[in-house]
């Protein structure tokens, strides 16, 4: 299956008290260990970005969202050398498209130990501090702004 030079990022939230808590996953690969939201590539069989985001949410957590929306934010970043072999054509940059998924309280994610070794539910401030990549932090900020506007 051919992977496109586009990724989706899904920030998963559930209600907590008067606000929300975000799910972060700890990525484990041979060269990387960092916290992030749900992230993955858009593949040939995905008929749109929304389908890719739903697929990634299900694959990485087992969750079906109550609702999911496209956040009016995307960003581009250089492709690390360690990822260049994932694409059929040479790719220098990836674009990541951001989604916000609301889930019910209660169930915990089922994570794949090949990709992630742990997860954590966090309030916005803690999640922001835990994220490694600047694009992820800006994405989380945009999700939080959207949630505050919806309250």
C-alpha positions in Angstrom: 0.0 0.0 0.0 1.4 3.4 -1.0 1.7 6.1 1.6 1.0 9.7 0.6 3.2 12.6 1.8 0.3 13.6 4.1 -0.4 12.7 7.7 -3.3 13.1 10.0 -3.0 14.1 13.7 -6.0 13.3 15.9 -6.3 14.9 19.4 -8.6 12.7 21.4 -10.5 14.3 24.3 -13.1 13.3 26.8 -15.0 15.4 29.4 -13.6 15.9 32.8 -15.3 18.1 35.3 -15.9 21.5 33.7 -13.3 20.9 31.0 -11.6 18.3 28.9 -8.7 15.9 29.2 -6.5 15.0 26.2 -5.0 11.6 25.4 -1.3 11.5 24.7 0.5 8.4 23.5 4.2 7.7 24.1 5.8 6.8 20.7 8.5 4.2 20.7 10.6 3.5 17.7 14.3 2.5 17.5 15.3 6.2 17.2 12.4 8.2 18.7 10.7 8.3 22.1 8.3 11.2 22.6 4.7 12.1 23.5 2.2 12.9 20.8 -1.5 12.7 19.9 -2.7 10.0 17.5 -0.8 10.3 14.2 -0.4 8.4 11.0 -0.2 8.4 7.3 -2.8 8.8 4.7 -2.8 5.6 2.6 -4.1 4.8 -0.9 -7.2 3.1 0.4 -8.2 6.1 2.4 -10.8 7.9 0.3 -10.3 11.2 2.3 -8.4 12.7 5.2 -11.4 12.1 7.5 -11.3 8.4 6.7 -7.6 8.3 7.5 -8.2 10.1 10.8 -10.9 7.6 11.8 -8.7 4.7 10.8 -5.8 5.9 12.8 -8.0 6.6 15.8 -9.3 3.1 15.7 -5.9 1.4 15.0 -4.0 3.3 17.7 -6.7 3.4 20.5 -9.6 1.1 19.6 -11.9 4.2 20.0 -14.9 5.1 18.0 -15.5 8.8 18.5 -18.8 10.5 19.5 -17.9 13.1 16.9 -14.8 14.2 15.1 -14.1 17.4 13.3 -11.4 18.9 11.1 -9.6 21.7 12.8 -8.8 24.6 10.6 -5.0 24.1 10.9 -2.4 22.1 9.2 1.4 22.4 9.0 4.4 21.1 7.1 7.6 19.7 8.4 10.8 18.1 7.0 10.7 14.3 6.6 13.2 12.7 8.9 15.8 10.5 7.2 14.4 7.6 9.2 11.0 7.9 7.5 12.1 8.5 3.9 11.9 4.8 3.0 8.2 4.7 3.8 7.4 6.5 0.5 7.5 5.3 -3.1 8.6 8.7 -4.4 11.3 10.9 -2.8 9.6 13.1 -0.2 11.3 16.1 1.6 8.3 17.4 3.6 5.1 16.1 5.1 1.9 18.0 5.7 -0.1 17.1 8.8 -3.8 17.8 8.9 -5.4 18.1 12.4 -8.6 16.6 13.8 -10.3 16.7 17.2 -12.2 13.6 18.3 -14.5 13.5 21.3 -15.0 10.2 23.0 -17.1 9.0 25.9 -15.8 8.8 29.4 -14.9 5.4 30.7 -13.0 3.2 28.3 -9.3 3.3 28.2 -7.3 3.0 24.9 -5.9 -0.2 23.7 -2.5 0.7 22.4 -0.2 -1.3 20.1 3.1 -1.9 22.0 5.0 -1.8 18.7 4.2 1.9 18.3 3.5 3.1 21.8 4.5 1.9 25.3 2.1 4.0 27.4 -0.6 6.6 27.4 -1.7 9.4 29.6 -4.8 11.5 30.0 -3.8 15.1 30.7 -5.3 18.6 31.1 -4.4 21.1 28.4 -1.4 22.6 30.3 0.2 19.3 31.1 -0.4 17.9 27.5 1.1 21.1 26.0 4.2 20.7 28.1 4.6 17.0 27.3 4.4 17.4 23.5 7.9 17.4 21.9 7.2 18.9 18.4 6.3 22.5 17.9 3.6 21.6 15.3 2.0 19.2 17.8 1.9 22.0 20.4 0.3 24.4 18.0 -2.2 21.8 16.9 -3.2 21.1 20.6 -3.5 24.9 21.1 -5.9 25.1 18.2 -8.0 22.1 19.5 -8.2 23.8 22.9 -9.4 27.0 21.3 -12.0 25.1 19.5 -13.2 23.3 22.6 -13.4 26.5 24.6 -15.5 28.1 21.8 -17.8 25.1 22.0 -18.4 25.3 25.8 
